[in-house]
Amino acid sequence: MAEDVLLETGRLRLRRFTAADVDRLVELDGDPEVMRFLTGGVPTPLERVRDEQLPRILAGYDRWPGLGRWAAEDRATGEFLGWFALDPSEDGAEPELGYRLRRSAWGRGLATEGSRALVRHAFETVGVGRVWAETMAVNARSRSVLAKAGLRHVRTFHLHFDDPIPGTELGEVEYELLRRDWRPSAPGTR
């Protein structure tokens, strides 16, 4: 595998982002349905992606090897599908699993496939003690992906937002998988 490729699955290639990916990220975050449970459908401005988000992503690769945010491509076509992440905690010991996919990638099991691969990578390659994730309680699709990736629901909590989006009133949920509970051969972990 090329140095910029983190891993490959049957259908996905996860690679490092580059400065050339700015338009892909703006397009992804410009889809109101993609951003529905994140911003209520409000797109992320080009300036924020170009000047804040992408530089932070690129700087993270050297600080936390094996962790970070990775561009997801279709292995067969090279098409940009979105991203997957193991966003590091301050000490790198407990990364947050995340993903954001274009609508054309929805409903095909790609979120589960990529999430399972990253969970395996986190425990086998990076050696972390815990992988966790958070989403809105009403985001049933993401909750299903997290469960299929082997994470379990640990709590529901409520945050205060000055400008809440629909569903906020039902809270946020946290899922986790601890290294001691991870079974590489168990269903839902490959």
N, C-alpha and C positions, 0 to 999 in steps of 0.2 A: 504494500500500500504506500502511496505517496506520503511524504512527511506531513502534509496538511490535512490528511484524512485521519480522523479519530477512529472510526470503525465503519464496517459495512454489515448490513443484514441482508436477508433475501431480496428485499426491494429497495432499501435505502442506503445512501452513502451520507455519512455525517462528516463534514469537513470544516476547517477553520473559515471564518468569515474573512473577507478582505475589504479594503476600501472600495473596491469595485462593486460591492453588494449593496451600496446605499439605496439605489433605486428599487431593488428587490424588497428591501425592508420597508421602504416607504409605501410601496404598492401593497404589501401584506398588511401593514397597519392602517392602510387607507380603506380597507373593506369594512363597512359598518357591521356586518355579521361576524367577522373575525374578532372585532373589538367589542362586541356586544357585552360580554361579561367582564371586560377590563375597563372600558371607558364609557360604556353606554352607547358605543358605536362611533364615538368621536375619533377621527383619525389623528395619528401622531404627526406633527409637522415635520417637514423635511429638515429644517434646521436642527430640531432636537435629535433626530436620527443621525444626521451627519456630524453634528458638533458635540453631542453628548453620548448617545447610546453606542454608536459604532466605535468611537475611540475607547470607551470603557470596555467593550467586548474584546477588542484587539489587545489592550494592555493586560487583560486577565490571563491570556494564554501563557505568558511567561511567569506570572506571579503564582498561578495555581495549575501546574502541569496536569493534564488529564481532566480538568474541570473547566467549566465555562459554557458558552453558548455556541452551538454548532449549526451551520447551514445544512439543511436536509435537502438532498437531491434524489430524484428517481435514478436508481442504478442503471436502468435500461436506457433512459433517454437523456439523463443529465438535467432534466427540468427542475428548477427551484421549487420546492414544495413548502418551505417554511423553515422552522428551526426547532431544535431540542436543546435542553439545557440541564446542566448540573451546576447551578449557580452556587459558588462557594460561600460558606459562612465566613466570618472574620478569621477563624483559625483553619478553615478548609476541612474540618472534620465532619461537618454535617451539611452536605450540599442539598439545595432545593431543586427537585426535579420539576421541569417545566417544558412546555412545547407550545408552538403556535403554528398552525398549518393553514395553507390556502384552502378555500372552500372546495376546490377541485380535488383535494386530497381527503376530504371528509368521507366517512362512512366506508372506508376501505380497510380498516384495521391498522393503518399506518401509525397512528398515535400510540397504540398499544405496542406495536412492533418496535418502534423507536424507544419507547419508555422502558420496555423490558431489557433492551440491549444496553441502555444507559445504566439501569439498576445493576445489571451484571458487571458492567465496566466499573461502576463505583465501588463495588465490593471486591471484585477479583483483581482489578488492575490498580486502582487508586488506593484501596484499602480503607475506606471510610467506615465509621461506626454506625452511621444512620443516614438514610435518605428520607426526605420529607417533601411534602407538596401541600399547596393551599389553593383553594378555589372557592367560588361562591356556592353556598348550599344549594341554590337552584340550578347550578350547572350540572345536570344529570349526566351528560355525555362525558365530561371530564372526570367526574366521580367514578364512572364506570371504567374509564381507562386506568385510573389510579388503582382501583381494585384488581383489575386484570393484570396490572404490572406487579402485583404482590403487596402493595401498600394497604394498610388498614386504617379505617377512620378512628381517630383518637379524641377529637373534640370538635365541638361547634362553638363559635364565639362571635361576639358582635363588636364591631368597630364603629366609631363615629366618623361620618363623612360630612363635610360641609355641603357637598353637592352630590347626594347619593343617587345611584342608578337603580332602575327597577330590580327588585329582588334583594337589595341590600338589607332590607328589614328582616330577612330570614337568616342572615348571618353568613359567616365564612366557615369553612371546614378545613381541618388539618388532617392529613394522612401521613403515615410513616411506615418505614420498614427498618428494623434494627438488624445489624450484621448477624447477631446471634440467632435471629429468627429466619434469616434468608436461607433458602434451600435451592441451590442451582438446578437440581433435577426435578423440583416440584413443578406441577402444572402452573402456568402463569408466570414463570420466571425466565423462560427462554425467549 
